[in-house]
């Protein structure tokens, strides 16, 4: 017998702004009483929903129970910036690139995930403002940022990947601001409304065979032959379980001292008026990641909920997996400064939402993937790239659980490396982040 007590439940700071833009979701179904299934998937983010989808394809007669601690899209899946990136995007690097052959393999994985996500978007009737493979731009505000873009473009060329360098005028025509001196466009990224996407997929998957249980946090797991997941109002028993909980894998007692818990932060404006959109100019939809990984991500969106701008920057190391409202407010002042620097013509436009999102990183950028105990599988640690990497890990965890041993030797070949002991870990992580943000300069 194996008994796992969950030490901590998810706490997410600030509103899930993307979800706040949507109509109220239907009344949730929660676990009540003692249920049985063929599969349990814990977590209804990108990884969990990808695992459920893949299992429904591989074993179409099986019953799959997906257990989500909160409402779908209220957690990290509804809080990211909505870039499903196909090309190498290593946040720990200078220009996102790494070793060429490794990056080729990563790109193949990411594209497999994007194709899988696109197939669900088509099948479940998700609109273009929810999922669109429209590409993205690495925006450079400085000579150093432009140099990073040139280095990254050369790296992509060595991989056989195309990119297009945009000059300052092209960036101004696109964004309406003269803040950027250049940009590097790549075509393969899917831009998504993350909350609408996961809600749409969850609704599309829901059936007599795939049940999505919300407000059903798992507080314990017991293996006595089959696995039983306990929730506040009931339990579910099944032969196999896939954990799709990212950094909360630690809360289930696994990989202690191997996972780093980081928050990043974002703010979203109120809807822009027609006069403000005219004052800004540029295109109504675009997405910019910074040429320096520690810089500011910016999106402009146009949807039935209005035209808005989102800025995301700042990273903090938080082993407790919690941050305060005061932290959100402090970081919000940095967001306001970044916004006004880029869009001085919109200096009077207020932010309507501010929030934080949890990331899970490994020191060696490896996933927490594989069989943890008999019948218990992990699809965790997306290393800051929860959309594409979440899809990959969920799909492949389902393949592994169905007996495809090739998966273990490929995607899960490396495990997260052990972290330095405290206080050296926290001190080193926080100093490193601050130094990198300082070096980013105007890219931040």
Buried (B, 14 or more C-beta within 10 A) or exposed (E): EEEBEBEEBBEBBBBBBBBBBBEEBEEBEBBEEEBEBBBBBBBBBBBBBBBBBBBBEBBEEBBBBBBBBBBBBBBBBBBBBBBBBBBBBBBBBBBBBBEEEEBBEBBEBBBBBBEBBBEBBEEBEBEEBBBBBBBBBBBBBBEBBBBBBBBBBEBBEEBEBEBEBBEBEBBBEBBBBEBBBBBBBBBBBBBBBBBBBBBBBBBBBBEEBBBBBBBBBBBBBBBEEBBBBBBEEBBBBBBBBBBBBBBBBBBBBBBEEBBBBBBBBBBBBBBBEEEBBEBBEBEEBBBBBBBBBBBBBBBBBBBEBBBBBBBBBBBBBBBEBBBEEEBBEEBBEBBBBBBBBBBEBBEEBEBBBBBBBBBBBBBEBBBBBBBBBEBBBBBBBBBBBBBBBBBBBBBBBBBBBBEEEEBBEEBBEEBBEEBEEEEEBBEEBBEEBEEBBEEBBBBB
